[in-house]
Amino acid sequence: MNATPAPTEPAYRRLYWSGLAEGLSFLILLGIAMPLKYIAGKPEYVRVVGSLHGLLFVIYVLMAFAASRAGKWPAKELGLAVIAAVLPFGPFWFDARLKRLSHSQAAR
């Protein structure tokens, strides 16, 4: 990675918060709403949480593009951010990766 946005930069902060919201909504969808749909016969929870998660997913991807531009990331890093959005715990992993890379570059 050529550069990463520092944790204090607005693009990074927006990516962090959108990733936190998107990741939590995905876990709620998978861990609460889906079981309620299939075990308790309550599909309305999946509709509500799924719609919210979809919106948060789009916001996260847009914030990843913005952070990518701000940090001048290579295409591979942006690809990892987008792939992370479709995996449970992915946005949390990607945020930790950015922090590690940012700290390792600051140490140079």
N, C-alpha and C positions, 0 to 999 in steps of 0.2 A: 504494500500500500504506500503510495507516495505521500499522502497527507491524510490526516483524520481531523475532523473538527474537534476542537478542544471542548471539554465538558461545560465550559462557560459560554460557548457560542450559542446564539439563538437557534441556529439550524439543528445543532446537536440536542439542545433542550427540547425542541419540538419533536424531534425523532424519539427521544427518550420517553416523553410523556405519551405520545401516540402509541409507541411500542408497548408501554406498560398497560394502557387501556385496551389495546388490541389483544395482547397476550392474555390478560385477565378475562376479557369477554369470550375468548376462544375456550379457555379452561372452564368457564361457567357454562358455556354451551355444551361442551363435551361431558363435563362432570355432574352437572345439575339438570339442565334443560332436557338433554337427550334421555337420561334415565327417567325423568318425570314423564316424558312422552311415552316411552315404551313400558314402563312399570306401572305408572299411575294413570295412563291414558289421558295425559294433559298435553296435547300437541300445541296449544296456544303459547306455552313457554318457549318452545323452539322457534315459533314465528317471531315472537318479540325479541328474544335474545339473539336469534339468527339475523334478524334485520339490523339490530344494533351492531352486532359483530361485523356484518358486511360493510356498514358505513365506516366503522373504525378501521377495518382492513384497508379500505380505499384511502383513508386519511393517512394511515401508516405508510403505505406505498408512496403516496405523494410526498410525505415528509422524508422518506428515504431518498427520493430523487432530489429533493431540495438540499439535503445534507450532502449527498454525493456531489452536487455541483459546488456547494460551499467548500467542501473538503478536497475537491479535485480527485475523487476516488477513481481507481481503474474500474472498468466495466465489471470485472470479476467481483469486486467488493459490493457493488450495487446489486449484482445478481444474488450474492449471498444474503443481502438484506431482504430481497423479495422472496427468496426461498424460505428464509426464516419465518416470514409472515404466514406461511401455510403449514408450519409444524408446531405442534404443542410445545410450549416453552421456547420456541424459536426466537421471538423478539428479545427475550431475556438473555439468551445465549449471545445473540448478536450485539446487544448492548455491552455485555461483559467483554466481548471481543474488541469492540471499539475502545473501551476503557484501557484494556491491556495494550493495544497498539498505540494509543495516545500516550500512555505512560512510558512505553519503551522508546517512543520517539523523543519524548521530553528528556529522557535520561541520556540521549546521545549528545 
